[in-house]
Amino acid sequence: LNLPRYARVSLPGGPACLAGHPQAHLEEQGVVDELKFLTEVHGLKRVILIAHQSCAFYATRLDLKEPRRELVQRADLVRAAAFVHRVTGVDAIHAYFARLTDGRVTFEQVVV
């Protein structure tokens, strides 16, 4: 994605914890705290959310099979973007679905 400088918050399921899944409720508060901290201390102006193909969190914790898994992940990116905006006030939120294609990771933008 050619990001020149960034702070990263990474966890299993990624945006799932901001999309209202009860299985990720405990992670939600931690991520909210981190986002608020980064917004206040670093003046966060943009948030990028990434979900990825074959995510073990969605497969095991949410028990989702393909092709439904990817559909839920994409919908969760939209829900998570709205959630991030509500808790941080950041307007520039971008979402991507990452997949392995011919041995390379490609990022498909998801409209939020």
C-alpha positions as CSV (number, residue, x, y, z in Angstrom):
1,L,0.0,0.0,0.0
2,N,3.1,2.2,0.0
3,L,2.5,3.8,3.4
4,P,5.4,6.1,4.2
5,R,4.8,6.2,8.0
6,Y,2.3,4.4,10.1
7,A,1.4,3.1,13.6
8,R,0.0,-0.4,13.4
9,V,-2.6,-2.2,15.5
10,S,-2.8,-5.8,14.6
11,L,-4.8,-8.7,16.1
12,P,-6.5,-11.9,15.0
13,G,-9.6,-11.1,13.0
14,G,-8.5,-7.5,12.5
15,P,-11.7,-5.4,11.9
16,A,-13.9,-8.2,13.3
17,C,-13.6,-6.8,16.8
18,L,-15.1,-3.5,15.6
19,A,-18.0,-5.1,13.7
20,G,-20.1,-6.2,16.7
21,H,-19.2,-9.9,16.9
22,P,-19.7,-11.2,20.5
23,Q,-16.7,-13.5,20.0
24,A,-14.5,-10.4,19.7
25,H,-16.0,-8.3,22.4
26,L,-13.0,-8.4,24.7
27,E,-10.7,-7.2,22.0
28,E,-13.0,-4.3,21.1
29,Q,-12.3,-2.2,24.1
30,G,-8.5,-2.6,23.8
31,V,-8.6,-1.5,20.1
32,V,-10.9,1.4,20.9
33,D,-8.4,2.5,23.6
34,E,-5.5,2.2,21.1
35,L,-7.3,4.2,18.4
36,K,-8.3,7.0,20.8
37,F,-4.7,7.1,22.1
38,L,-3.2,7.3,18.5
39,T,-5.8,9.9,17.6
40,E,-5.0,12.1,20.6
41,V,-1.2,11.7,20.8
42,H,-0.3,11.4,17.1
43,G,-3.1,13.4,15.6
44,L,-4.2,10.4,13.5
45,K,-5.8,11.6,10.3
46,R,-6.3,8.4,8.4
47,V,-7.1,4.8,9.3
48,I,-6.6,1.8,7.1
49,L,-8.5,-1.4,7.9
50,I,-7.3,-4.7,6.3
51,A,-8.9,-8.1,6.3
52,H,-7.3,-11.1,4.5
53,Q,-8.2,-14.2,2.7
54,S,-8.3,-17.5,4.6
55,C,-8.5,-15.7,8.0
56,A,-8.3,-18.2,10.8
57,F,-10.3,-16.0,13.1
58,Y,-13.3,-16.0,10.8
59,A,-12.9,-19.7,10.0
60,T,-12.5,-20.9,13.6
61,R,-14.0,-18.4,16.0
62,L,-16.9,-17.4,13.8
63,D,-17.1,-20.8,12.1
64,L,-17.5,-19.3,8.6
65,K,-16.8,-21.2,5.4
66,E,-16.1,-19.8,2.0
67,P,-17.6,-18.1,0.1
68,R,-19.6,-16.6,3.0
69,R,-16.4,-15.9,5.0
70,E,-15.1,-13.3,2.5
71,L,-18.6,-11.7,2.2
72,V,-18.8,-11.3,6.0
73,Q,-15.2,-10.0,6.2
74,R,-16.0,-7.3,3.6
75,A,-19.2,-6.3,5.4
76,D,-17.3,-6.2,8.6
77,L,-14.8,-3.7,7.0
78,V,-17.7,-1.4,6.3
79,R,-19.1,-1.8,9.9
80,A,-15.7,-1.3,11.4
81,A,-15.1,1.9,9.4
82,A,-18.3,3.4,10.7
83,F,-17.3,2.4,14.2
84,V,-13.8,3.9,13.9
85,H,-15.3,7.1,12.7
86,R,-17.8,7.2,15.6
87,V,-15.1,6.7,18.3
88,T,-12.3,8.8,16.8
89,G,-13.9,11.4,14.5
90,V,-11.4,10.5,11.8
91,D,-13.0,10.9,8.3
92,A,-10.4,9.3,6.1
93,I,-11.0,5.6,6.6
94,H,-9.9,3.2,3.9
95,A,-10.5,-0.6,3.8
96,Y,-8.8,-3.4,1.9
97,F,-9.2,-7.1,1.4
98,A,-5.8,-8.8,1.0
99,R,-5.4,-12.0,-1.0
100,L,-2.6,-14.1,-2.3
101,T,-2.6,-14.0,-6.1
102,D,0.2,-15.8,-8.1
103,G,2.5,-15.7,-5.0
104,R,1.9,-12.0,-4.3
105,V,-0.3,-10.2,-1.9
106,T,-2.8,-8.0,-3.6
107,F,-5.0,-5.4,-1.9
108,E,-8.6,-4.9,-3.2
109,Q,-10.2,-1.7,-2.0
110,V,-13.5,-2.1,-0.2
111,V,-15.8,1.0,-0.4
112,V,-16.7,2.2,3.1
